[in-house]
Amino acid sequence: MTLDQIKIGESAKITAVFGEEELRCRLLDMGLTPRTEVMVRKAAPMGDPIELRLRGYELTLRLEDARNIEVEEHA
């Protein structure tokens, strides 16, 4: 499952980050690293971008970029 598939209000744990080298490095630099807990807080009116809560801060991410982040949904 990828981060763009998580519903608003749900949490997940990042398991892997993919993408071209430059994109992958940018995502990792923003704190989207494996084993990080992330919660989808809200989405823009048209659904893109989404706002995430991780590591004590909020981060806005495009769905296109969120598709490169593999997550494990909490039960």
FITOR-568167 format. One record per residue: residue in one letter; chain; x, y, z of N, C-alpha, C in turn. Coordinates in nm, 4 decimals. Last residue first. Layout:
N
aa:A, ch:A, n.x:X, n.y:Y, n.z:Z, ca.x:X, ca.y:Y, ca.z:Z, c.x:X, c.y:Y, c.z:Z
...
//
This chain:
75
aa:A, ch:A, n.x:-0.3495, n.y:-0.1619, n.z:1.2238, ca.x:-0.4731, ca.y:-0.2427, ca.z:1.2356, c.x:-0.5701, c.y:-0.1799, c.z:1.3321
aa:H, ch:A, n.x:-0.1930, n.y:0.0724, n.z:1.0089, ca.x:-0.2162, ca.y:0.0208, ca.z:1.1431, c.x:-0.3478, c.y:-0.0544, c.z:1.1477
aa:E, ch:A, n.x:-0.0293, n.y:-0.0035, n.z:0.6976, ca.x:-0.1411, ca.y:0.0552, ca.z:0.7709, c.x:-0.1546, c.y:-0.0092, c.z:0.9089
aa:E, ch:A, n.x:0.2719, n.y:0.0731, n.z:0.5796, ca.x:0.2027, ca.y:-0.0398, ca.z:0.6434, c.x:0.0959, c.y:0.0224, c.z:0.7314
aa:V, ch:A, n.x:0.3762, n.y:0.2163, n.z:0.2639, ca.x:0.3412, ca.y:0.2192, ca.z:0.4065, c.x:0.2730, c.y:0.0905, c.z:0.4490
aa:E, ch:A, n.x:0.5921, n.y:0.3690, n.z:0.0343, ca.x:0.5215, ca.y:0.2469, ca.z:0.0729, c.x:0.4988, c.y:0.2492, c.z:0.2236
aa:I, ch:A, n.x:0.5877, n.y:0.6352, n.z:-0.1677, ca.x:0.6131, ca.y:0.5992, ca.z:-0.0289, c.x:0.5270, c.y:0.4793, c.z:0.0087
aa:N, ch:A, n.x:0.5142, n.y:0.7272, n.z:-0.4106, ca.x:0.6485, ca.y:0.6695, ca.z:-0.4016, c.x:0.6824, c.y:0.6221, c.z:-0.2610
aa:R, ch:A, n.x:0.2772, n.y:0.8575, n.z:-0.3834, ca.x:0.2732, ca.y:0.7237, ca.z:-0.4457, c.x:0.4078, c.y:0.6534, c.z:-0.4399
aa:A, ch:A, n.x:0.3426, n.y:1.1098, n.z:-0.2995, ca.x:0.2993, ca.y:1.0143, ca.z:-0.1975, c.x:0.2931, c.y:0.8718, c.z:-0.2523
aa:D, ch:A, n.x:0.3828, n.y:1.2430, n.z:-0.5399, ca.x:0.4997, ca.y:1.2086, ca.z:-0.4585, c.x:0.4647, c.y:1.1033, c.z:-0.3540
aa:E, ch:A, n.x:0.1146, n.y:1.2628, n.z:-0.6203, ca.x:0.2134, ca.y:1.2036, ca.z:-0.7116, c.x:0.3387, c.y:1.1608, c.z:-0.6347
aa:L, ch:A, n.x:0.0023, n.y:1.4105, n.z:-0.4166, ca.x:-0.0315, ca.y:1.2682, ca.z:-0.4283, c.x:0.0677, c.y:1.1954, c.z:-0.5180
aa:R, ch:A, n.x:0.2265, n.y:1.6305, n.z:-0.2436, ca.x:0.1437, ca.y:1.5989, ca.z:-0.3597, c.x:0.1178, c.y:1.4489, c.z:-0.3652
aa:L, ch:A, n.x:0.2098, n.y:1.7304, n.z:0.0952, ca.x:0.2740, ca.y:1.6481, ca.z:-0.0064, c.x:0.1771, c.y:1.6213, c.z:-0.1213
aa:T, ch:A, n.x:0.2946, n.y:1.9106, n.z:0.3817, ca.x:0.2035, ca.y:1.8992, ca.z:0.2683, c.x:0.2773, c.y:1.8290, c.z:0.1552
aa:L, ch:A, n.x:0.3288, n.y:1.8404, n.z:0.7199, ca.x:0.3957, ca.y:1.8427, ca.z:0.5909, c.x:0.2906, c.y:1.8262, c.z:0.4827
aa:E, ch:A, n.x:0.3698, n.y:1.9331, n.z:1.0589, ca.x:0.2816, ca.y:1.9071, ca.z:0.9462, c.x:0.3594, c.y:1.9242, c.z:0.8171
aa:Y, ch:A, n.x:0.5483, n.y:1.7641, n.z:1.3301, ca.x:0.5181, ca.y:1.8767, ca.z:1.2426, c.x:0.4250, c.y:1.8339, c.z:1.1299
aa:G, ch:A, n.x:0.6177, n.y:1.5386, n.z:1.4772, ca.x:0.5822, ca.y:1.6605, ca.z:1.5480, c.x:0.5574, c.y:1.7819, c.z:1.4606
aa:R, ch:A, n.x:0.6622, n.y:1.3262, n.z:1.2981, ca.x:0.7751, ca.y:1.3803, ca.z:1.3746, c.x:0.7456, c.y:1.5146, c.z:1.4418
aa:L, ch:A, n.x:0.3815, n.y:1.4177, n.z:1.0996, ca.x:0.4890, ca.y:1.3248, ca.z:1.1318, c.x:0.5980, c.y:1.3969, c.z:1.2086
aa:R, ch:A, n.x:0.0960, n.y:1.4506, n.z:0.9216, ca.x:0.1544, ca.y:1.4829, ca.z:1.0532, c.x:0.2576, c.y:1.3754, c.z:1.0813
aa:L, ch:A, n.x:0.0139, n.y:1.5897, n.z:0.6008, ca.x:0.0558, ca.y:1.4800, ca.z:0.6873, c.x:0.1055, c.y:1.5332, c.z:0.8201
aa:E, ch:A, n.x:-0.2189, n.y:1.6767, n.z:0.3603, ca.x:-0.1383, ca.y:1.7250, ca.z:0.4724, c.x:-0.1124, c.y:1.6076, c.z:0.5660
aa:I, ch:A, n.x:-0.2111, n.y:1.6512, n.z:0.0020, ca.x:-0.2566, ca.y:1.6049, ca.z:0.1326, c.x:-0.1641, c.y:1.6617, c.z:0.2397
aa:P, ch:A, n.x:-0.3043, n.y:1.8717, n.z:-0.2787, ca.x:-0.2196, ca.y:1.7813, ca.z:-0.2009, c.x:-0.2857, c.y:1.7345, c.z:-0.0713
aa:D, ch:A, n.x:-0.5873, n.y:1.6943, n.z:-0.3728, ca.x:-0.4423, ca.y:1.7008, ca.z:-0.3893, c.x:-0.3966, c.y:1.8433, c.z:-0.3682
aa:G, ch:A, n.x:-0.8617, n.y:1.7171, n.z:-0.3402, ca.x:-0.7958, ca.y:1.5930, ca.z:-0.3010, c.x:-0.6452, c.y:1.5940, c.z:-0.3110
aa:M, ch:A, n.x:-0.9820, n.y:1.9554, n.z:-0.3755, ca.x:-0.9825, ca.y:1.8672, ca.z:-0.4920, c.x:-0.9084, c.y:1.7358, c.z:-0.4644
aa:P, ch:A, n.x:-0.9340, n.y:2.0685, n.z:-0.1162, ca.x:-1.0696, ca.y:2.0459, ca.z:-0.1668, c.x:-1.0781, c.y:1.9518, c.z:-0.2876
aa:A, ch:A, n.x:-0.6647, n.y:1.8757, n.z:0.0354, ca.x:-0.7163, ca.y:1.9966, ca.z:-0.0292, c.x:-0.8547, c.y:1.9662, c.z:-0.0873
aa:A, ch:A, n.x:-0.6972, n.y:1.6820, n.z:0.3351, ca.x:-0.6660, ca.y:1.6935, ca.z:0.1929, c.x:-0.7240, c.y:1.8245, c.z:0.1406
aa:K, ch:A, n.x:-0.5452, n.y:1.5946, n.z:0.6534, ca.x:-0.6517, ca.y:1.6481, ca.z:0.5682, c.x:-0.6035, c.y:1.6530, c.z:0.4244
aa:R, ch:A, n.x:-0.3708, n.y:1.4072, n.z:0.7861, ca.x:-0.4573, ca.y:1.5005, ca.z:0.8588, c.x:-0.5735, c.y:1.5512, c.z:0.7762
aa:V, ch:A, n.x:-0.2419, n.y:1.1003, n.z:0.8042, ca.x:-0.2992, ca.y:1.1900, ca.z:0.7039, c.x:-0.4009, c.y:1.2781, c.z:0.7763
aa:M, ch:A, n.x:0.0500, n.y:1.0352, n.z:0.9874, ca.x:-0.0961, ca.y:1.0403, ca.z:0.9884, c.x:-0.1411, c.y:1.1384, c.z:0.8800
aa:V, ch:A, n.x:0.3242, n.y:0.8144, n.z:1.0412, ca.x:0.2674, ca.y:0.9279, ca.z:0.9687, c.x:0.1151, c.y:0.9190, c.z:0.9734
aa:E, ch:A, n.x:0.6244, n.y:0.6993, n.z:1.1798, ca.x:0.4783, ca.y:0.7012, ca.z:1.1899, c.x:0.4270, c.y:0.8279, c.z:1.1216
aa:T, ch:A, n.x:0.8989, n.y:0.5517, n.z:1.0192, ca.x:0.8393, ca.y:0.6747, ca.z:1.0701, c.x:0.6873, c.y:0.6619, c.z:1.0692
aa:R, ch:A, n.x:1.0174, n.y:0.3383, n.z:0.8936, ca.x:0.9820, ca.y:0.3214, ca.z:1.0350, c.x:0.9249, c.y:0.4483, c.z:1.0987
aa:P, ch:A, n.x:1.1930, n.y:0.5318, n.z:0.6444, ca.x:1.1355, ca.y:0.4058, ca.z:0.6921, c.x:1.1234, c.y:0.4026, c.z:0.8450
aa:T, ch:A, n.x:1.1125, n.y:0.8862, n.z:0.6296, ca.x:1.2069, ca.y:0.7751, ca.z:0.6313, c.x:1.1389, c.y:0.6476, c.z:0.6820
aa:L, ch:A, n.x:1.0557, n.y:1.1742, n.z:0.5705, ca.x:0.9760, ca.y:1.0586, ca.z:0.5308, c.x:1.0677, c.y:0.9369, c.z:0.5167
aa:G, ch:A, n.x:1.1996, n.y:1.4028, n.z:0.6113, ca.x:1.1668, ca.y:1.3217, ca.z:0.7281, c.x:1.0829, c.y:1.1994, c.z:0.6972
aa:M, ch:A, n.x:1.2912, n.y:1.5366, n.z:0.3967, ca.x:1.1730, ca.y:1.5942, ca.z:0.4615, c.x:1.1290, c.y:1.5116, c.z:0.5824
aa:D, ch:A, n.x:1.4903, n.y:1.3679, n.z:0.3026, ca.x:1.5308, ca.y:1.4910, ca.z:0.3721, c.x:1.4149, c.y:1.5567, c.z:0.4454
aa:L, ch:A, n.x:1.3307, n.y:1.1811, n.z:0.1676, ca.x:1.4026, ca.y:1.1403, ca.z:0.2886, c.x:1.4454, c.y:1.2624, c.z:0.3698
aa:L, ch:A, n.x:1.2462, n.y:1.3420, n.z:-0.0474, ca.x:1.1479, ca.y:1.2851, ca.z:0.0452, c.x:1.2146, c.y:1.2435, c.z:0.1762
aa:R, ch:A, n.x:1.4959, n.y:1.3966, n.z:-0.1694, ca.x:1.4132, ca.y:1.5064, ca.z:-0.1189, c.x:1.3116, c.y:1.4554, c.z:-0.0178
aa:C, ch:A, n.x:1.5770, n.y:1.1383, n.z:-0.2452, ca.x:1.6577, ca.y:1.2145, ca.z:-0.1482, c.x:1.5769, c.y:1.3286, c.z:-0.0870
aa:R, ch:A, n.x:1.3742, n.y:1.0815, n.z:-0.4333, ca.x:1.3906, ca.y:0.9987, ca.z:-0.3138, c.x:1.4698, c.y:1.0730, c.z:-0.2059
aa:L, ch:A, n.x:1.4284, n.y:1.2762, n.z:-0.6300, ca.x:1.3014, ca.y:1.2766, ca.z:-0.5578, c.x:1.3141, c.y:1.1987, c.z:-0.4274
aa:E, ch:A, n.x:1.6882, n.y:1.1923, n.z:-0.7140, ca.x:1.6653, ca.y:1.3276, ca.z:-0.6628, c.x:1.5372, c.y:1.3358, c.z:-0.5803
aa:E, ch:A, n.x:1.6434, n.y:0.9179, n.z:-0.7977, ca.x:1.7382, ca.y:0.9537, ca.z:-0.6917, c.x:1.7111, c.y:1.0908, c.z:-0.6303
aa:E, ch:A, n.x:1.2957, n.y:0.8382, n.z:-0.8335, ca.x:1.4254, ca.y:0.8698, ca.z:-0.8897, c.x:1.5141, c.y:0.9256, c.z:-0.7793
aa:G, ch:A, n.x:1.1416, n.y:0.6113, n.z:-0.5934, ca.x:1.1464, ca.y:0.7279, ca.z:-0.6806, c.x:1.2859, c.y:0.7471, c.z:-0.7357
aa:F, ch:A, n.x:1.0591, n.y:0.5166, n.z:-0.2508, ca.x:1.1074, ca.y:0.4912, ca.z:-0.3868, c.x:1.1136, c.y:0.6212, c.z:-0.4650
aa:V, ch:A, n.x:1.0852, n.y:0.4013, n.z:0.0717, ca.x:1.0707, ca.y:0.5221, ca.z:-0.0086, c.x:1.1361, c.y:0.4959, c.z:-0.1440
aa:A, ch:A, n.x:0.9110, n.y:0.1887, n.z:0.3057, ca.x:1.0111, ca.y:0.2112, ca.z:0.2008, c.x:0.9800, c.y:0.3394, c.z:0.1257
aa:T, ch:A, n.x:0.7415, n.y:0.2069, n.z:0.5246, ca.x:0.8259, ca.y:0.0882, ca.z:0.5125, c.x:0.9349, c.y:0.1062, c.z:0.4080
aa:I, ch:A, n.x:0.5843, n.y:0.4113, n.z:0.7601, ca.x:0.6562, ca.y:0.4069, ca.z:0.6333, c.x:0.7472, c.y:0.2845, c.z:0.6329
aa:K, ch:A, n.x:0.2787, n.y:0.3362, n.z:0.9051, ca.x:0.4232, ca.y:0.3384, ca.z:0.9262, c.x:0.4900, c.y:0.3241, c.z:0.7893
aa:A, ch:A, n.x:-0.0180, n.y:0.5369, n.z:0.9579, ca.x:0.0554, ca.y:0.4272, ca.z:0.8963, c.x:0.2031, c.y:0.4420, c.z:0.9304
aa:S, ch:A, n.x:-0.3529, n.y:0.6441, n.z:1.0370, ca.x:-0.2077, ca.y:0.6452, ca.z:1.0542, c.x:-0.1459, c.y:0.5240, c.z:0.9873
aa:E, ch:A, n.x:-0.6325, n.y:0.8478, n.z:0.9324, ca.x:-0.5670, ca.y:0.7199, ca.z:0.9585, c.x:-0.4159, c.y:0.7370, c.z:0.9675
aa:G, ch:A, n.x:-0.7317, n.y:1.0933, n.z:0.8572, ca.x:-0.7456, ca.y:1.0543, ca.z:0.9970, c.x:-0.6778, c.y:0.9227, c.z:1.0315
aa:I, ch:A, n.x:-0.8071, n.y:0.9969, n.z:0.5282, ca.x:-0.7911, ca.y:1.1080, ca.z:0.6226, c.x:-0.8192, c.y:1.0583, c.z:0.7640
aa:K, ch:A, n.x:-0.6511, n.y:0.6895, n.z:0.4172, ca.x:-0.7656, ca.y:0.7806, ca.z:0.4331, c.x:-0.7349, c.y:0.8881, c.z:0.5374
aa:I, ch:A, n.x:-0.3935, n.y:0.6054, n.z:0.1940, ca.x:-0.4364, ca.y:0.6153, ca.z:0.3331, c.x:-0.5470, c.y:0.7207, c.z:0.3439
aa:Q, ch:A, n.x:-0.2920, n.y:0.6185, n.z:-0.0604, ca.x:-0.4115, ca.y:0.5362, ca.z:-0.0405, c.x:-0.4649, c.y:0.5411, c.z:0.1032
aa:D, ch:A, n.x:-0.0538, n.y:0.7534, n.z:-0.0624, ca.x:-0.1683, ca.y:0.8212, ca.z:-0.1228, c.x:-0.2985, c.y:0.7444, c.z:-0.1037
aa:L, ch:A, n.x:0.1285, n.y:0.5669, n.z:0.0405, ca.x:0.0791, ca.y:0.6741, ca.z:0.1263, c.x:-0.0428, c.y:0.7451, c.z:0.0681
aa:T, ch:A, n.x:0.0459, n.y:0.2291, n.z:-0.0673, ca.x:0.1252, ca.y:0.3520, ca.z:-0.0708, c.x:0.0540, c.y:0.4630, c.z:0.0066
aa:M, ch:A, n.x:0.0862, n.y:-0.1168, n.z:0.0000, ca.x:0.0000, ca.y:0.0000, ca.z:0.0000, c.x:0.0909, c.y:0.1232, c.z:0.0000
//
